[in-house]
Amino acid sequence: MEKKLANEDQMHGSMFVLLRRYVENTYDFSTWIKLLEAAGIAHEHYQMQEVYPTKEMFAIIDKASELTGITVYELLENYGEFLVSDLLLVYNRYINPSWRTYDMLLNTEAAMHAAVKRENNRANPPMLLVTKKGSKQLIVDYHSRRKMASVAVGIIRGIAGYFHEKDIVEVTLLTPADKERVQIRVDFLGDV
């Protein structure tokens, strides 16, 4: 009898579909196939509305790191940045058109993650607590047993890029990225 996985031991299929898009966009289709084979994953296709073991994501990323020489942290951060345009396209109806990076980060948990959970009750995005530290700084508390805060860092940078604010947004890890709870400081160097 198969043991039921805990919620954080599973990851929404969209994350795998977008990982494949990231790999194919950055490298090529054959690289994706090589990664799956090297990771010992027998199926080639992930489905958007399914859930899969989180360990498969790490197996693919670990093999990508070995193949490319890029650290797991950097790969996950780059992947997070890549995700942004697709995520904002899918969840655009939950975004206030007047928001920029600052407001987007403040509202991610209430607007975006809540929408993800409403649309698929098997989805379990990380918990983000975003605290204002004045009008020019936010502290993002990332909580997840998956330990993928580097994806969150990439998403923050991707959001800044999406809103053409990359040159005024500075993202700093305050704690190691490979922990369950990670603090990320976001400084706004210009007008927000």
TORTORFI-812544 format. One record per residue: residue number from 0; x, y, z of N, C-alpha, C, CB in turn; chain. Coordinates in Angstrom, 3 decimals, always signed. Glycine has a CB too. Layout:
N
NUM; X; Y; Z; X; Y; Z; X; Y; Z; X; Y; Z; A
...
//
This chain:
192
0; +0.842; -1.179; +0.000; +0.000; +0.000; +0.000; +0.888; +1.243; +0.000; -0.958; -0.002; +1.220; A
1; +0.630; +2.161; -0.929; +1.450; +3.350; -1.074; +1.165; +4.352; +0.025; +1.224; +3.985; -2.428; A
2; +2.225; +4.869; +0.628; +2.096; +5.857; +1.688; +1.677; +7.200; +1.082; +3.429; +5.998; +2.478; A
3; +0.682; +7.847; +1.683; +0.230; +9.148; +1.192; +1.279; +10.194; +1.568; -1.179; +9.523; +1.782; A
4; +1.645; +11.016; +0.601; +2.655; +12.043; +0.831; +2.064; +13.217; +1.584; +3.256; +12.515; -0.490; A
5; +2.852; +13.790; +2.489; +2.448; +15.032; +3.155; +2.345; +16.119; +2.101; +3.460; +15.437; +4.284; A
6; +1.531; +17.129; +2.392; +1.256; +18.176; +1.413; +2.523; +18.824; +0.861; +0.381; +19.232; +2.034; A
7; +3.515; +19.094; +1.709; +4.728; +19.741; +1.220; +5.702; +18.749; +0.585; +5.412; +20.472; +2.355; A
8; +5.379; +17.464; +0.637; +6.186; +16.473; -0.057; +5.727; +16.342; -1.508; +6.108; +15.113; +0.660; A
9; +4.700; +17.121; -1.849; +4.165; +17.147; -3.214; +4.279; +18.563; -3.760; +2.682; +16.657; -3.251; A
10; +4.348; +18.650; -5.065; +4.428; +19.953; -5.705; +3.443; +19.970; -6.867; +5.881; +20.263; -6.189; A
11; +2.829; +21.114; -7.050; +1.849; +21.288; -8.115; +2.513; +21.070; -9.474; +1.208; +22.694; -8.043; A
12; +1.813; +20.390; -10.362; +2.339; +20.067; -11.688; +2.765; +21.269; -12.499; +1.326; +19.315; -12.451; A
13; +2.130; +22.415; -12.268; +2.505; +23.623; -13.019; +3.978; +23.966; -12.803; +1.621; +24.816; -12.601; A
14; +4.495; +23.697; -11.608; +5.904; +24.001; -11.332; +6.825; +23.125; -12.185; +6.216; +23.798; -9.832; A
15; +6.415; +21.896; -12.450; +7.204; +21.004; -13.297; +7.072; +21.382; -14.775; +6.770; +19.547; -13.085; A
16; +5.861; +21.733; -15.175; +5.637; +22.160; -16.562; +6.473; +23.403; -16.853; +4.127; +22.444; -16.822; A
17; +6.490; +24.337; -15.900; +7.275; +25.558; -16.093; +8.774; +25.291; -15.983; +6.862; +26.616; -15.074; A
18; +9.169; +24.299; -15.184; +10.588; +23.919; -15.146; +11.015; +23.390; -16.510; +10.850; +22.852; -14.043; A
19; +10.165; +22.588; -17.109; +10.477; +22.080; -18.444; +10.617; +23.240; -19.436; +9.383; +21.092; -18.919; A
20; +9.694; +24.195; -19.378; +9.782; +25.364; -20.267; +11.081; +26.136; -20.028; +8.567; +26.296; -20.056; A
21; +11.452; +26.265; -18.757; +12.698; +26.961; -18.422; +13.896; +26.235; -19.044; +12.869; +27.064; -16.883; A
22; +13.964; +24.912; -18.858; +15.082; +24.132; -19.394; +15.116; +24.215; -20.918; +14.981; +22.661; -18.943; A
23; +13.967; +24.025; -21.548; +13.925; +24.057; -23.014; +14.242; +25.455; -23.547; +12.545; +23.603; -23.518; A
24; +13.817; +26.491; -22.851; +14.092; +27.863; -23.284; +15.568; +28.221; -23.086; +13.202; +28.853; -22.513; A
25; +16.135; +27.765; -21.982; +17.524; +28.095; -21.658; +18.497; +27.200; -22.413; +17.762; +27.972; -20.153; A
26; +18.135; +25.933; -22.585; +19.002; +24.966; -23.256; +18.273; +24.436; -24.494; +19.397; +23.793; -22.289; A
27; +17.673; +23.252; -24.396; +16.888; +22.716; -25.509; +16.083; +21.510; -25.022; +17.813; +22.319; -26.705; A
28; +15.261; +20.966; -25.902; +14.405; +19.834; -25.545; +15.221; +18.620; -25.127; +13.501; +19.469; -26.712; A
29; +16.310; +18.363; -25.826; +17.098; +17.171; -25.509; +17.709; +17.266; -24.109; +18.205; +16.973; -26.554; A
30; +17.993; +18.478; -23.642; +18.521; +18.649; -22.288; +17.484; +18.204; -21.261; +18.927; +20.122; -22.040; A
31; +16.227; +18.535; -21.504; +15.154; +18.107; -20.593; +15.110; +16.577; -20.504; +13.778; +18.657; -21.071; A
32; +15.166; +15.926; -21.650; +15.127; +14.461; -21.687; +16.339; +13.884; -20.957; +15.086; +13.951; -23.151; A
33; +17.520; +14.468; -21.183; +18.736; +14.003; -20.504; +18.605; +14.149; -18.988; +19.966; +14.784; -21.006; A
34; +18.027; +15.251; -18.548; +17.862; +15.481; -17.105; +16.920; +14.450; -16.484; +17.327; +16.900; -16.847; A
35; +15.810; +14.178; -17.166; +14.864; +13.180; -16.649; +15.525; +11.812; -16.553; +13.615; +13.100; -17.545; A
36; +16.255; +11.440; -17.605; +16.935; +10.143; -17.603; +17.977; +10.076; -16.486; +17.601; +9.883; -18.967; A
37; +18.777; +11.128; -16.346; +19.814; +11.155; -15.319; +19.218; +11.128; -13.910; +20.687; +12.394; -15.490; A
38; +18.039; +11.722; -13.749; +17.366; +11.760; -12.447; +16.584; +10.479; -12.165; +16.427; +12.956; -12.380; A
39; +16.498; +9.593; -13.163; +15.772; +8.337; -12.987; +14.263; +8.505; -13.005; +16.179; +7.695; -11.701; A
40; +13.791; +9.516; -13.722; +12.353; +9.774; -13.827; +11.864; +9.178; -15.136; +12.032; +11.311; -13.751; A
41; +10.913; +8.259; -15.034; +10.478; +7.477; -16.194; +9.485; +8.214; -17.085; +9.863; +6.191; -15.732; A
42; +8.685; +9.103; -16.534; +7.690; +9.780; -17.370; +8.261; +11.084; -17.920; +6.397; +10.056; -16.565; A
43; +7.871; +11.394; -19.137; +8.408; +12.582; -19.813; +7.536; +13.805; -19.574; +8.538; +12.326; -21.312; A
44; +6.246; +13.597; -19.385; +5.312; +14.714; -19.310; +4.742; +14.881; -17.904; +4.183; +14.517; -20.307; A
45; +4.681; +16.126; -17.488; +3.994; +16.501; -16.255; +2.713; +17.219; -16.664; +4.900; +17.409; -15.325; A
46; +1.680; +17.041; -15.873; +0.383; +17.660; -16.153; +0.169; +18.846; -15.217; -0.768; +16.629; -15.999; A
47; -0.382; +19.923; -15.737; -0.571; +21.168; -14.984; -1.363; +20.980; -13.694; -1.269; +22.181; -15.849; A
48; -2.430; +20.215; -13.725; -3.329; +20.134; -12.572; -3.078; +18.933; -11.663; -4.739; +20.093; -13.049; A
49; -1.994; +18.233; -11.896; -1.651; +17.089; -11.042; -0.639; +17.535; -9.986; -1.078; +15.907; -11.892; A
50; -0.329; +16.649; -9.076; +0.740; +16.894; -8.111; +1.763; +15.768; -8.234; +0.178; +16.990; -6.648; A
51; +3.010; +16.105; -7.943; +4.112; +15.161; -8.082; +5.027; +15.285; -6.863; +4.904; +15.415; -9.404; A
52; +5.792; +14.249; -6.607; +6.711; +14.312; -5.460; +7.725; +15.456; -5.619; +7.455; +12.966; -5.298; A
53; +7.870; +16.232; -4.569; +8.827; +17.342; -4.578; +10.236; +16.827; -4.853; +8.789; +18.105; -3.237; A
54; +10.527; +15.611; -4.411; +11.876; +15.060; -4.617; +12.219; +14.957; -6.105; +11.992; +13.675; -3.959; A
55; +11.207; +14.844; -6.980; +11.488; +14.815; -8.424; +12.023; +16.164; -8.896; +10.216; +14.442; -9.218; A
56; +11.488; +17.256; -8.348; +11.982; +18.590; -8.710; +13.455; +18.702; -8.330; +11.148; +19.707; -8.009; A
57; +13.777; +18.285; -7.100; +15.167; +18.372; -6.653; +16.084; +17.438; -7.438; +15.259; +18.053; -5.171; A
58; +15.591; +16.277; -7.819; +16.407; +15.355; -8.613; +16.756; +15.984; -9.965; +15.663; +14.009; -8.820; A
59; +15.779; +16.627; -10.588; +16.015; +17.283; -11.887; +16.986; +18.440; -11.727; +14.688; +17.787; -12.499; A
60; +16.750; +19.276; -10.716; +17.619; +20.440; -10.485; +19.043; +19.998; -10.137; +17.047; +21.325; -9.352; A
61; +19.171; +18.961; -9.308; +20.510; +18.456; -8.962; +21.266; +17.999; -10.214; +20.402; +17.288; -7.954; A
62; +20.578; +17.282; -11.099; +21.222; +16.816; -12.339; +21.545; +17.995; -13.258; +20.311; +15.802; -13.077; A
63; +20.672; +18.999; -13.269; +20.945; +20.195; -14.083; +22.194; +20.907; -13.566; +19.728; +21.163; -14.069; A
64; +22.352; +20.945; -12.255; +23.536; +21.567; -11.662; +24.797; +20.805; -12.061; +23.409; +21.622; -10.126; A
65; +24.729; +19.473; -11.994; +25.866; +18.646; -12.403; +26.210; +18.858; -13.875; +25.567; +17.169; -12.146; A
66; +25.178; +18.915; -14.717; +25.377; +19.048; -16.164; +25.940; +20.418; -16.550; +24.060; +18.813; -16.894; A
67; +25.453; +21.473; -15.893; +25.811; +22.835; -16.295; +26.949; +23.444; -15.494; +24.620; +23.713; -16.180; A
68; +27.176; +22.917; -14.276; +28.177; +23.527; -13.411; +27.640; +24.739; -12.656; +29.378; +23.929; -14.225; A
69; +26.368; +25.024; -12.835; +25.717; +26.132; -12.132; +25.182; +25.588; -10.806; +24.557; +26.772; -13.001; A
70; +25.341; +26.349; -9.734; +24.887; +25.862; -8.430; +23.373; +25.671; -8.418; +25.306; +26.836; -7.317; A
71; +22.918; +24.788; -7.534; +21.481; +24.552; -7.362; +20.798; +25.873; -7.017; +21.215; +23.485; -6.251; A
72; +21.417; +26.658; -6.118; +20.839; +27.945; -5.732; +20.628; +28.835; -6.957; +21.745; +28.655; -4.709; A
73; +21.662; +28.980; -7.777; +21.558; +29.846; -8.962; +20.506; +29.332; -9.946; +22.918; +29.950; -9.666; A
74; +20.469; +28.017; -10.150; +19.469; +27.452; -11.057; +18.057; +27.732; -10.556; +19.680; +25.941; -11.216; A
75; +17.823; +27.520; -9.257; +16.489; +27.777; -8.712; +16.136; +29.253; -8.777; +16.402; +27.287; -7.272; A
76; +17.104; +30.116; -8.532; +16.845; +31.555; -8.636; +16.511; +31.938; -10.080; +18.068; +32.363; -8.137; A
77; +17.284; +31.434; -11.032; +17.019; +31.722; -12.447; +15.653; +31.190; -12.870; +18.117; +31.112; -13.334; A
78; +15.330; +30.006; -12.388; +14.023; +29.412; -12.656; +12.913; +30.292; -12.082; +13.942; +27.987; -12.064; A
79; +13.084; +30.761; -10.855; +12.099; +31.649; -10.238; +11.881; +32.914; -11.052; +12.533; +32.016; -8.833; A
80; +12.964; +33.471; -11.536; +12.849; +34.678; -12.363; +12.115; +34.378; -13.662; +14.240; +35.260; -12.666; A
81; +12.405; +33.224; -14.245; +11.754; +32.804; -15.488; +10.246; +32.616; -15.305; +12.381; +31.505; -15.994; A
82; +9.830; +32.138; -14.143; +8.413; +31.846; -13.865; +7.498; +33.059; -13.947; +8.286; +31.241; -12.505; A
83; +8.028; +34.220; -13.652; +7.195; +35.394; -13.403; +6.238; +35.721; -14.533; +8.059; +36.572; -13.147; A
84; +6.701; +35.796; -15.757; +5.800; +36.199; -16.848; +4.638; +35.228; -16.994; +6.567; +36.291; -18.172; A
85; +4.902; +33.927; -16.864; +3.820; +32.936; -16.950; +2.868; +33.046; -15.766; +4.398; +31.519; -17.021; A
86; +3.421; +33.185; -14.561; +2.568; +33.292; -13.374; +1.684; +34.536; -13.425; +3.426; +33.317; -12.110; A
87; +2.261; +35.651; -13.847; +1.465; +36.876; -13.907; +0.430; +36.828; -15.030; +2.375; +38.082; -14.094; A
88; +0.712; +36.098; -16.068; -0.272; +35.916; -17.131; -1.445; +35.077; -16.629; +0.378; +35.253; -18.364; A
89; -1.145; +33.972; -15.957; -2.186; +33.071; -15.456; -3.034; +33.729; -14.370; -1.556; +31.791; -14.914; A
90; -2.394; +34.484; -13.481; -3.105; +35.051; -12.331; -3.344; +36.554; -12.470; -2.327; +34.778; -11.059; A
91; -3.310; +37.052; -13.681; -3.464; +38.480; -13.951; -4.748; +39.068; -13.363; -3.438; +38.718; -15.438; A
92; -5.802; +38.299; -13.344; -7.089; +38.831; -12.863; -7.070; +39.133; -11.366; -8.209; +37.844; -13.167; A
93; -6.070; +38.652; -10.638; -5.957; +38.920; -9.206; -5.007; +40.078; -8.899; -5.488; +37.672; -8.486; A
94; -4.475; +40.686; -9.945; -3.501; +41.758; -9.781; -4.177; +43.097; -10.026; -2.300; +41.568; -10.737; A
95; -4.017; +44.000; -9.093; -4.520; +45.361; -9.260; -3.628; +46.046; -10.306; -4.524; +46.156; -7.883; A
96; -4.209; +46.630; -11.346; -3.399; +47.244; -12.408; -2.474; +48.368; -11.921; -4.308; +47.788; -13.474; A
97; -2.764; +48.945; -10.772; -1.912; +50.036; -10.268; -0.706; +49.509; -9.484; -2.734; +50.975; -9.376; A
98; -0.669; +48.194; -9.206; +0.442; +47.652; -8.439; +1.741; +47.702; -9.223; +0.145; +46.229; -8.022; A
99; +2.800; +47.894; -8.485; +4.161; +47.753; -8.999; +4.831; +46.699; -8.100; +4.961; +49.156; -8.996; A
100; +6.107; +46.595; -8.113; +6.808; +45.556; -7.357; +6.460; +45.596; -5.869; +8.313; +45.705; -7.537; A
101; +6.513; +46.775; -5.246; +6.265; +46.928; -3.814; +4.892; +46.363; -3.432; +6.362; +48.410; -3.412; A
102; +3.837; +46.809; -4.116; +2.479; +46.349; -3.805; +2.286; +44.878; -4.157; +1.452; +47.197; -4.551; A
103; +2.897; +44.458; -5.230; +2.788; +43.060; -5.637; +3.329; +42.146; -4.537; +3.546; +42.818; -6.961; A
104; +4.472; +42.503; -3.982; +5.054; +41.691; -2.915; +4.190; +41.736; -1.656; +6.475; +42.170; -2.597; A
105; +3.676; +42.909; -1.333; +2.813; +43.037; -0.155; +1.554; +42.181; -0.276; +2.425; +44.497; +0.054; A
106; +1.060; +41.990; -1.486; -0.205; +41.292; -1.706; -0.066; +39.861; -2.210; -1.021; +42.059; -2.670; A
107; +1.141; +39.348; -2.317; +1.337; +38.009; -2.872; +0.585; +36.946; -2.090; +2.810; +37.671; -2.901; A
108; +0.704; +36.954; -0.785; +0.071; +35.897; +0.018; -1.452; +36.005; -0.052; +0.542; +35.977; +1.492; A
109; -1.981; +37.202; +0.162; -3.443; +37.373; +0.213; -4.099; +37.239; -1.158; -3.786; +38.731; +0.804; A
110; -3.483; +37.773; -2.178; -4.109; +37.764; -3.509; -3.668; +36.562; -4.341; -3.776; +39.055; -4.256; A
111; -2.380; +36.414; -4.534; -1.873; +35.407; -5.468; -1.931; +33.990; -4.877; -0.436; +35.743; -5.865; A
112; -1.327; +33.782; -3.716; -1.309; +32.434; -3.148; -2.716; +31.973; -2.781; -0.403; +32.387; -1.914; A
113; -3.552; +32.887; -2.316; -4.949; +32.524; -2.022; -5.660; +32.077; -3.300; -5.705; +33.722; -1.377; A
114; -5.401; +32.759; -4.408; -6.010; +32.389; -5.690; -5.521; +31.021; -6.155; -5.698; +33.450; -6.758; A
115; -4.234; +30.766; -5.993; -3.674; +29.469; -6.374; -4.377; +28.356; -5.603; -2.146; +29.431; -6.112; A
116; -4.558; +28.555; -4.313; -5.203; +27.535; -3.469; -6.684; +27.378; -3.813; -5.050; +27.900; -1.981; A
117; -7.354; +28.492; -4.139; -8.772; +28.406; -4.525; -8.938; +27.625; -5.820; -9.377; +29.811; -4.681; A
118; -8.047; +27.859; -6.777; -8.168; +27.223; -8.082; -7.772; +25.747; -8.051; -7.316; +27.960; -9.091; A
119; -6.917; +25.376; -7.111; -6.532; +23.971; -6.994; -6.215; +23.693; -5.529; -5.303; +23.630; -7.917; A
120; -7.110; +22.979; -4.871; -6.940; +22.746; -3.443; -5.758; +21.837; -3.116; -8.196; +22.155; -2.879; A
121; -5.139; +21.245; -4.117; -3.941; +20.435; -3.877; -2.664; +21.265; -3.969; -3.879; +19.282; -4.873; A
122; -2.792; +22.499; -4.433; -1.621; +23.379; -4.524; -1.244; +23.850; -3.122; -1.904; +24.601; -5.461; A
123; +0.032; +23.954; -2.867; +0.505; +24.356; -1.553; +1.726; +25.265; -1.702; +0.844; +23.117; -0.690; A
124; +1.501; +26.520; -2.125; +2.641; +27.428; -2.263; +3.246; +27.732; -0.896; +2.213; +28.736; -2.960; A
125; +4.480; +28.193; -0.858; +5.086; +28.525; +0.430; +4.323; +29.662; +1.101; +6.565; +28.909; +0.249; A
126; +4.418; +29.720; +2.414; +3.793; +30.825; +3.132; +4.760; +32.002; +3.133; +3.408; +30.410; +4.591; A
127; +4.240; +33.158; +2.762; +5.046; +34.377; +2.756; +4.408; +35.404; +3.683; +5.185; +34.947; +1.316; A
128; +5.192; +35.905; +4.605; +4.755; +37.000; +5.449; +5.611; +38.190; +5.050; +4.884; +36.659; +6.995; A
129; +4.961; +39.215; +4.510; +5.690; +40.384; +4.034; +5.400; +41.538; +4.989; +5.290; +40.748; +2.559; A
130; +6.474; +42.113; +5.532; +6.367; +43.188; +6.518; +6.977; +44.462; +5.954; +7.061; +42.793; +7.844; A
131; +6.230; +45.570; +6.080; +6.750; +46.882; +5.673; +7.761; +47.357; +6.697; +5.603; +47.919; +5.517; A
132; +8.859; +47.823; +6.215; +9.864; +48.488; +7.051; +10.060; +49.876; +6.457; +11.236; +47.672; +7.109; A
133; +8.999; +50.654; +6.472; +9.018; +51.964; +5.843; +8.572; +51.846; +4.400; +10.416; +52.592; +5.927; A
134; +8.633; +52.968; +3.711; +8.155; +52.995; +2.325; +9.194; +52.500; +1.329; +7.737; +54.395; +1.955; A
135; +10.396; +52.188; +1.807; +11.474; +51.795; +0.898; +12.048; +50.412; +1.199; +12.576; +52.813; +0.957; A
136; +11.386; +49.657; +2.108; +11.935; +48.350; +2.436; +10.822; +47.390; +2.868; +12.995; +48.478; +3.544; A
137; +10.953; +46.160; +2.404; +10.076; +45.072; +2.816; +10.948; +43.922; +3.316; +9.148; +44.612; +1.639; A
138; +10.426; +43.200; +4.315; +11.069; +41.965; +4.756; +10.106; +40.834; +4.400; +11.408; +41.988; +6.316; A
139; +10.592; +39.891; +3.612; +9.792; +38.742; +3.200; +10.244; +37.554; +4.027; +9.933; +38.455; +1.662; A
140; +9.328; +37.002; +4.828; +9.573; +35.779; +5.576; +9.003; +34.628; +4.772; +8.947; +35.840; +7.006; A
141; +9.870; +33.758; +4.305; +9.507; +32.594; +3.502; +9.471; +31.392; +4.442; +10.520; +32.368; +2.308; A
142; +8.372; +30.628; +4.396; +8.239; +29.422; +5.219; +7.820; +28.247; +4.326; +7.200; +29.643; +6.372; A
143; +8.661; +27.235; +4.238; +8.306; +26.034; +3.494; +9.292; +24.916; +3.809; +8.277; +26.318; +1.979; A
144; +8.754; +23.732; +4.056; +9.618; +22.579; +4.268; +10.387; +22.224; +2.995; +8.794; +21.380; +4.739; A
145; +9.960; +22.733; +1.871; +10.655; +22.423; +0.603; +12.039; +23.069; +0.528; +9.810; +22.890; -0.590; A
146; +12.236; +24.129; +1.285; +13.528; +24.833; +1.325; +13.930; +25.350; -0.056; +14.623; +23.903; +1.870; A
147; +13.022; +26.087; -0.681; +13.270; +26.618; -2.023; +13.182; +28.142; -2.049; +12.276; +26.024; -3.018; A
148; +13.736; +28.783; -1.026; +13.678; +30.247; -0.963; +14.391; +30.901; -2.141; +14.288; +30.740; +0.342; A
149; +15.338; +30.202; -2.739; +16.032; +30.772; -3.895; +15.065; +31.002; -5.062; +17.182; +29.848; -4.335; A
150; +14.018; +30.178; -5.160; +12.985; +30.426; -6.175; +12.269; +31.737; -5.845; +11.963; +29.235; -6.243; A
151; +11.991; +31.966; -4.555; +11.334; +33.213; -4.143; +12.203; +34.425; -4.476; +11.025; +33.184; -2.632; A
152; +13.499; +34.314; -4.255; +14.415; +35.408; -4.605; +14.327; +35.689; -6.100; +15.879; +35.060; -4.202; A
153; +14.341; +34.639; -6.907; +14.224; +34.806; -8.356; +12.899; +35.426; -8.753; +14.388; +33.475; -9.051; A
154; +11.822; +34.999; -8.098; +10.506; +35.571; -8.403; +10.482; +37.054; -8.056; +9.393; +34.824; -7.636; A
155; +11.052; +37.434; -6.924; +11.101; +38.857; -6.555; +11.854; +39.637; -7.623; +11.774; +39.051; -5.166; A
156; +12.990; +39.124; -8.039; +13.766; +39.808; -9.096; +12.992; +39.830; -10.419; +15.138; +39.110; -9.300; A
157; +12.274; +38.734; -10.700; +11.474; +38.673; -11.918; +10.322; +39.668; -11.901; +10.935; +37.275; -12.115; A
158; +9.690; +39.838; -10.743; +8.609; +40.828; -10.612; +9.165; +42.226; -10.845; +7.935; +40.739; -9.211; A
159; +10.324; +42.520; -10.249; +10.959; +43.828; -10.471; +11.257; +44.039; -11.952; +12.260; +43.948; -9.647; A
160; +11.719; +42.991; -12.626; +11.974; +43.089; -14.068; +10.688; +43.291; -14.851; +12.688; +41.838; -14.567; A
161; +9.652; +42.576; -14.463; +8.353; +42.689; -15.137; +7.831; +44.123; -15.090; +7.332; +41.738; -14.495; A
162; +8.027; +44.773; -13.951; +7.556; +46.153; -13.781; +8.627; +47.182; -14.144; +7.104; +46.374; -12.346; A
163; +9.690; +46.744; -14.807; +10.788; +47.623; -15.239; +11.378; +48.395; -14.062; +10.295; +48.606; -16.312; A
164; +11.546; +47.677; -12.932; +12.099; +48.303; -11.740; +13.349; +47.573; -11.246; +11.051; +48.344; -10.639; A
165; +13.932; +46.775; -12.094; +15.084; +45.970; -11.684; +16.239; +46.836; -11.185; +15.556; +45.104; -12.843; A
166; +16.386; +48.010; -11.766; +17.491; +48.882; -11.378; +17.264; +49.577; -10.040; +17.719; +49.913; -12.442; A
167; +16.040; +49.544; -9.510; +15.786; +50.193; -8.214; +15.423; +49.200; -7.111; +14.672; +51.211; -8.359; A
168; +15.383; +47.910; -7.426; +15.028; +46.900; -6.432; +16.264; +46.061; -6.116; +13.858; +45.998; -6.938; A
169; +16.609; +46.019; -4.836; +17.758; +45.245; -4.382; +17.256; +44.142; -3.446; +18.811; +46.160; -3.665; A
170; +17.618; +42.911; -3.747; +17.154; +41.751; -2.984; +18.348; +41.157; -2.235; +16.487; +40.681; -3.923; A
171; +18.188; +41.002; -0.913; +19.275; +40.488; -0.081; +18.759; +39.377; +0.820; +19.902; +41.617; +0.763; A
172; +19.425; +38.234; +0.782; +19.113; +37.152; +1.715; +19.676; +37.517; +3.081; +19.692; +35.786; +1.218; A
173; +18.845; +37.436; +4.111; +19.300; +37.711; +5.470; +19.645; +36.428; +6.214; +18.236; +38.485; +6.235; A
174; +19.182; +35.306; +5.693; +19.456; +33.990; +6.269; +19.778; +33.046; +5.108; +18.229; +33.460; +7.127; A
175; +20.411; +31.903; +5.389; +20.729; +30.975; +4.296; +19.471; +30.533; +3.532; +21.458; +29.743; +4.851; A
176; +19.607; +30.405; +2.225; +18.468; +30.096; +1.346; +17.986; +28.654; +1.463; +18.840; +30.376; -0.087; A
177; +18.775; +27.779; +2.046; +18.413; +26.358; +2.082; +17.745; +25.939; +3.393; +19.645; +25.514; +1.858; A
178; +17.075; +26.863; +4.039; +16.379; +26.582; +5.304; +14.870; +26.611; +5.085; +16.784; +27.607; +6.399; A
179; +14.123; +26.101; +6.075; +12.659; +26.128; +5.996; +12.116; +27.543; +6.174; +12.053; +25.202; +7.053; A
180; +12.772; +28.330; +7.008; +12.367; +29.721; +7.198; +13.532; +30.601; +6.766; +11.954; +30.009; +8.691; A
181; +13.255; +31.480; +5.825; +14.281; +32.345; +5.272; +13.754; +33.774; +5.248; +14.701; +31.880; +3.850; A
182; +14.610; +34.714; +5.621; +14.240; +36.123; +5.531; +14.958; +36.752; +4.348; +14.579; +36.875; +6.845; A
183; +14.178; +37.524; +3.593; +14.682; +38.209; +2.407; +14.351; +39.681; +2.560; +14.067; +37.618; +1.086; A
184; +15.372; +40.533; +2.451; +15.138; +41.980; +2.515; +15.055; +42.523; +1.091; +16.271; +42.707; +3.325; A
185; +14.039; +43.344; +0.859; +13.865; +43.971; -0.453; +13.919; +45.479; -0.249; +12.511; +43.533; -1.136; A
186; +14.949; +46.106; -0.795; +15.121; +47.542; -0.700; +14.742; +48.189; -2.026; +16.569; +47.897; -0.311; A
187; +14.063; +49.306; -1.921; +13.645; +50.088; -3.088; +14.479; +51.347; -3.106; +12.109; +50.423; -3.054; A
188; +15.358; +51.440; -4.086; +16.345; +52.506; -4.142; +15.827; +53.761; -4.831; +17.573; +52.020; -4.844; A
189; +14.637; +53.712; -5.380; +14.024; +54.859; -6.054; +12.602; +55.019; -5.583; +14.066; +54.697; -7.584; A
190; +11.832; +55.762; -6.336; +10.422; +55.967; -5.993; +9.628; +54.689; -6.229; +9.823; +57.126; -6.814; A
191; +8.724; +54.387; -5.289; +7.867; +53.197; -5.429; +6.422; +53.614; -5.545; +8.046; +52.235; -4.237; A
//
